[in-house]
Amino acid sequence: MEAGSDRRPGPASWLAALASALLVLVGGLVLAAPPAQAASTYVYPTFKGDGAADQELWIYRSTNGTSFSVLADTNYRGPTGVLRDPSIVKHNGRYFIAYTVQSWTTNSTYFHVASSTNLTSWTHVASVNSGIANTRFVWAPEFFVEGSTVRIIASVAQTTCSNCFRPYVYTAQNTGLTSWSGPAQMWGLGTNHIDTFVVKSGSTYHAFVKDETSKYIEHWTTTANLTSGWVPRSTLWTAGHEGPSVLQMDDGTWRIYIDRYTNGGIWTATSSDLDNWSGISRIECPGCRHGTVARQ
C-alpha cells in the first residue's frame, strides 16, 4: 500500500455491502406471510313457532351467514314462559336479547331484556313497559346501537284502533341495560308498521319494516335523527315476509334476513348500498323464525 493512501471503503460502500448481504440472507429464508384476519362467525337467536314448546330461545351459529347449525336449545322462556322475536346485541362484555313476551294473539304491555356471558345460560334483567296509554300489543323489540347509546325499537298497538301499530324508541339508562327511558315515537314512519329494524350508513338512517296492511317489507330513510323525518324509499320483493334483520358483512356488503311466514323459512338478499338488492334465497336454518343475526 502506498504511503498516505486509504483504500478502506467509505460509508456508502459499507451500506451497499450490507444491503447486498441482507438480500442474500433474505433470499435464503422462507418468510411467512402475515396472518390473515379471522373471518367473523355469526349467531342467530330465534324461536321455532306458535306451539308452547316452540316459544323458547334457540341459538344458531354460522361461519358464512347463510348456513346455520344449532349451538344451543337454551330452554329459556323468560318470566312469562313465552319468548318470541329475539333481538341480540353484545354490550359491555355480555350478550343481551330483547324479546316479545306473549303470543301474537295474547295482549302484552311490555317487552323483556335478558343477558348471558356464554349464549347458553340466560338471566332476566328488565321488563320495559310500553309507556303508551291503552296498549294492546308490544311486539318485536329490536336493538339499535349508535356509539355508546343502546336503544330498542318496539312495535306498539293500542286498543283504541285496529290498525295502529307504530314504532317507539326506548333508550338504555345504564350499562347493565336494567333501566330504560321512553317511549319516543319515530315520526313519519307510517301507521300499522311492525318489526322495525334500523341500521345507519354514513349520515343516513335506514329502516326496514313490515307494512302490516300490505304485508310487504318496506325501506324508509331519514337524515335527521332516529325519531323524525322518515320518508318511504322503496317496497321490497313480494308480500308475505316479516321480521327483517340487516347486517353488514366482513366485505362491506349488506345482508338482509326475512321470515317468510307464508310458506316457511328464513330468506336472505344482499346489497352494496342498502338500496339495490339481489333476489332472495332461502338460508339453511331448520325451523327458524323471526330473530336477528349478529357477529359473535
C-alpha positions as CSV (number, residue, x, y, z in Angstrom):
1,M,0.0,0.0,0.0
2,E,1.3,3.4,-0.9
3,A,2.1,5.8,1.9
4,G,-0.7,8.2,2.5
5,S,-3.4,6.2,0.6
6,D,-6.6,4.9,2.3
7,R,-8.3,2.2,0.4
8,R,-10.9,1.4,3.1
9,P,-14.5,1.5,1.8
10,G,-16.4,4.7,2.6
11,P,-19.8,4.8,4.3
12,A,-21.7,4.4,1.1
13,S,-19.7,1.3,0.2
14,W,-20.4,-0.2,3.6
15,L,-24.1,0.4,3.2
16,A,-24.2,-1.2,-0.2
17,A,-22.3,-4.2,1.0
18,L,-24.6,-4.6,4.0
19,A,-27.7,-4.3,1.8
20,S,-26.3,-6.9,-0.6
21,A,-25.6,-9.3,2.3
22,L,-29.1,-8.8,3.6
23,L,-30.6,-9.6,0.2
24,V,-28.6,-12.8,0.1
25,L,-29.7,-13.7,3.7
26,V,-33.4,-13.0,3.0
27,G,-33.2,-14.8,-0.3
28,G,-32.1,-17.9,1.6
29,L,-35.1,-17.8,4.0
30,V,-38.7,-18.8,3.7
31,L,-40.6,-15.7,5.0
32,A,-44.1,-16.4,6.5
33,A,-46.9,-14.2,5.2
34,P,-48.6,-12.0,7.7
35,P,-51.6,-13.8,9.3
36,A,-54.9,-13.2,7.6
37,Q,-57.6,-11.6,9.6
38,A,-60.0,-14.2,11.0
39,A,-63.4,-14.2,9.4
40,S,-66.4,-13.4,11.6
41,T,-68.7,-16.0,12.9
42,Y,-72.4,-15.2,13.2
43,V,-75.0,-16.0,15.8
44,Y,-78.8,-16.2,15.2
45,P,-81.1,-16.2,18.2
46,T,-84.6,-17.4,17.2
47,F,-87.8,-19.2,18.3
48,K,-89.5,-22.1,16.4
49,G,-93.2,-21.4,16.2
50,D,-96.5,-20.8,17.9
51,G,-96.7,-24.0,19.9
52,A,-95.9,-23.8,23.6
53,A,-92.8,-25.9,23.2
54,D,-91.5,-23.7,20.4
55,Q,-91.7,-20.3,22.1
56,E,-88.3,-20.5,23.7
57,L,-84.8,-19.3,22.8
58,W,-82.7,-21.2,20.3
59,I,-79.2,-20.1,19.3
60,Y,-77.8,-20.9,15.9
61,R,-74.2,-20.3,14.6
62,S,-72.7,-19.9,11.1
63,T,-69.3,-19.1,9.6
64,N,-70.7,-17.8,6.3
65,G,-74.1,-16.1,7.2
66,T,-76.1,-18.5,5.1
67,S,-75.8,-21.9,6.6
68,F,-76.6,-22.1,10.3
69,S,-76.5,-25.0,12.8
70,V,-77.7,-25.3,16.3
71,L,-75.4,-24.0,19.0
72,A,-77.9,-24.5,21.9
73,D,-81.5,-25.0,22.7
74,T,-81.3,-22.8,25.8
75,N,-84.8,-23.7,27.2
76,Y,-85.0,-20.1,28.2
77,R,-88.6,-18.7,28.1
78,G,-88.3,-15.7,30.5
79,P,-90.7,-14.9,33.3
80,T,-93.9,-15.2,31.2
81,G,-93.0,-18.6,29.8
82,V,-93.1,-17.2,26.2
83,L,-90.2,-15.9,24.2
84,R,-90.6,-14.7,20.6
85,D,-88.8,-12.4,18.1
86,P,-85.4,-12.2,19.9
87,S,-83.0,-9.4,19.0
88,I,-79.4,-9.7,20.1
89,V,-76.5,-7.3,20.8
90,K,-73.1,-7.6,22.5
91,H,-72.6,-4.8,25.0
92,N,-70.2,-4.2,27.9
93,G,-68.8,-7.8,27.6
94,R,-72.1,-9.5,27.7
95,Y,-74.8,-10.7,25.3
96,F,-78.3,-9.2,25.6
97,I,-81.5,-10.2,24.0
98,A,-84.8,-8.2,23.8
99,Y,-87.9,-10.2,23.0
100,T,-91.7,-10.4,22.8
101,V,-93.3,-11.9,25.9
102,Q,-96.6,-13.2,24.6
103,S,-98.0,-14.9,21.5
104,W,-99.4,-12.8,18.7
105,T,-102.9,-13.4,19.9
106,T,-102.3,-12.5,23.6
107,N,-102.3,-9.0,24.9
108,S,-98.9,-7.7,26.2
109,T,-98.0,-4.2,27.5
110,Y,-94.2,-4.6,27.8
111,F,-91.1,-6.4,26.5
112,H,-88.3,-8.2,28.3
113,V,-84.5,-8.0,28.3
114,A,-82.2,-10.9,29.3
115,S,-78.4,-11.3,29.4
116,S,-75.7,-14.0,29.1
117,T,-72.0,-14.4,29.1
118,N,-71.9,-17.7,27.1
119,L,-75.1,-17.6,24.9
120,T,-76.5,-20.7,26.5
121,S,-77.4,-19.6,30.1
122,W,-79.7,-16.5,30.3
123,T,-80.8,-14.2,33.1
124,H,-83.7,-11.8,33.1
125,V,-82.6,-8.2,33.6
126,A,-85.5,-5.9,32.8
127,S,-89.2,-5.6,32.0
128,V,-89.8,-2.5,29.9
129,N,-93.4,-1.1,29.9
130,S,-94.6,0.4,26.7
131,G,-95.5,3.7,28.4
132,I,-98.3,4.1,25.8
133,A,-101.9,4.5,27.0
134,N,-104.3,1.7,26.1
135,T,-101.5,-0.6,25.0
136,R,-102.8,-3.9,23.5
137,F,-99.6,-5.4,22.0
138,V,-95.9,-4.8,22.3
139,W,-94.0,-6.8,19.6
140,A,-90.6,-7.4,18.2
141,P,-88.2,-5.2,20.2
142,E,-85.1,-4.6,18.1
143,F,-81.7,-3.3,19.3
144,F,-80.1,-0.3,17.6
145,V,-76.7,0.8,18.9
146,E,-75.3,4.2,18.0
147,G,-71.9,4.9,19.5
148,S,-72.2,4.2,23.2
149,T,-76.0,4.6,23.2
150,V,-78.1,1.5,23.3
151,R,-81.7,1.7,22.1
152,I,-84.6,-0.6,21.5
153,I,-87.3,0.0,18.8
154,A,-90.6,-1.8,19.7
155,S,-93.9,-2.0,17.8
156,V,-96.8,-0.9,19.9
157,A,-100.5,-1.2,19.1
158,Q,-103.4,0.3,21.1
159,T,-106.8,-1.0,21.9
160,T,-108.3,2.2,20.5
161,C,-107.9,1.2,16.9
162,S,-107.5,-2.0,14.9
163,N,-104.6,-1.0,12.6
164,C,-102.4,1.3,14.7
165,F,-99.0,-0.3,15.3
166,R,-96.3,2.3,15.5
167,P,-92.6,2.1,16.2
168,Y,-91.3,3.6,19.5
169,V,-87.8,4.1,20.7
170,Y,-86.6,3.2,24.3
171,T,-83.1,4.2,25.4
172,A,-80.9,2.4,28.0
173,Q,-80.0,4.5,31.1
174,N,-77.2,2.3,32.4
175,T,-74.6,-0.2,31.1
176,G,-76.4,-3.1,32.6
177,L,-79.5,-2.3,30.5
178,T,-81.7,-2.6,33.5
179,S,-83.2,0.9,33.2
180,W,-84.9,2.4,30.2
181,S,-86.4,5.8,29.2
182,G,-89.0,6.3,26.5
183,P,-91.2,6.0,24.6
184,A,-90.2,8.3,21.7
185,Q,-92.2,7.8,18.5
186,M,-90.5,7.5,15.1
187,W,-92.4,10.3,13.4
188,G,-93.2,9.9,9.7
189,L,-92.9,6.1,9.6
190,G,-96.4,5.1,8.7
191,T,-99.2,3.7,10.8
192,N,-99.6,0.0,11.1
193,H,-95.9,-0.9,10.6
194,I,-94.2,-3.6,12.7
195,D,-90.8,-5.2,13.0
196,T,-88.8,-2.0,12.5
197,F,-85.1,-2.8,12.1
198,V,-82.7,0.2,11.7
199,V,-79.1,0.5,10.5
200,K,-77.1,3.6,9.9
201,S,-74.8,4.2,6.9
202,G,-72.9,7.5,6.8
203,S,-75.4,10.1,7.9
204,T,-78.5,8.2,6.8
205,Y,-80.7,6.1,8.9
206,H,-82.3,3.1,7.1
207,A,-85.4,1.4,8.5
208,F,-86.6,-1.9,7.1
209,V,-90.2,-2.6,8.3
210,K,-93.2,-4.7,7.6
211,D,-96.4,-2.9,6.5
212,E,-98.9,-4.9,8.4
213,T,-101.7,-3.9,5.9
214,S,-100.0,-4.8,2.6
215,K,-97.6,-7.4,4.1
216,Y,-94.7,-6.0,2.2
217,I,-91.2,-5.2,3.6
218,E,-90.6,-1.5,3.1
219,H,-87.4,0.6,3.2
220,W,-87.6,4.0,4.8
221,T,-84.9,6.6,5.4
222,T,-84.1,9.8,7.3
223,T,-81.0,12.1,7.6
224,A,-82.5,14.0,10.6
225,N,-82.3,11.6,13.5
226,L,-83.8,8.3,14.7
227,T,-87.2,9.8,15.7
228,S,-88.1,12.2,12.9
229,G,-88.1,12.9,9.2
230,W,-88.8,9.3,8.0
231,V,-89.8,9.0,4.3
232,P,-90.6,5.9,2.2
233,R,-87.8,4.8,-0.1
234,S,-89.0,1.5,-1.7
235,T,-91.0,-1.7,-1.4
236,L,-89.1,-4.9,-1.4
237,W,-89.9,-8.3,-3.0
238,T,-93.4,-9.8,-2.7
239,A,-95.9,-9.8,0.1
240,G,-95.7,-12.4,2.9
241,H,-92.5,-11.5,4.7
242,E,-91.8,-10.1,8.1
243,G,-89.1,-9.7,10.8
244,P,-86.3,-8.1,8.7
245,S,-82.8,-8.1,10.2
246,V,-79.9,-6.3,8.4
247,L,-76.2,-6.9,9.0
248,Q,-73.0,-5.5,7.3
249,M,-70.7,-8.4,6.4
250,D,-66.9,-8.6,6.6
251,D,-66.5,-7.5,3.0
252,G,-68.7,-4.3,3.5
253,T,-71.8,-5.6,1.7
254,W,-75.1,-5.7,3.5
255,R,-77.3,-8.8,4.0
256,I,-80.9,-8.8,5.0
257,Y,-82.7,-11.7,6.6
258,I,-86.5,-12.0,6.5
259,D,-89.1,-14.5,7.8
260,R,-91.2,-15.9,5.0
261,Y,-94.0,-16.8,7.3
262,T,-96.4,-17.7,4.5
263,N,-94.5,-20.8,3.4
264,G,-91.7,-21.1,5.9
265,G,-88.1,-20.5,6.3
266,I,-85.7,-17.6,6.6
267,W,-84.7,-15.9,3.4
268,T,-81.8,-13.5,2.5
269,A,-80.7,-11.0,-0.1
270,T,-77.6,-8.8,-0.4
271,S,-76.8,-5.2,-1.3
272,S,-73.8,-3.0,-1.7
273,D,-75.7,0.3,-0.9
274,L,-78.9,-0.7,1.0
275,D,-81.0,0.5,-2.0
276,N,-80.4,-2.1,-4.7
277,W,-81.0,-5.7,-3.5
278,S,-80.4,-9.1,-5.1
279,G,-83.2,-11.6,-5.3
280,I,-84.0,-13.6,-2.2
281,S,-82.9,-17.1,-1.5
282,R,-83.5,-19.5,1.4
283,I,-80.8,-20.0,4.1
284,E,-80.1,-23.2,6.0
285,C,-81.6,-22.7,9.5
286,P,-84.1,-25.5,10.1
287,G,-87.3,-24.4,11.9
288,C,-86.1,-20.9,12.5
289,R,-88.4,-17.9,12.8
290,H,-88.1,-14.2,13.3
291,G,-84.8,-13.4,15.0
292,T,-81.7,-11.3,14.3
293,V,-78.2,-12.2,13.0
294,A,-75.1,-10.6,14.7
295,R,-71.4,-11.2,14.8
296,Q,-70.4,-13.3,17.7
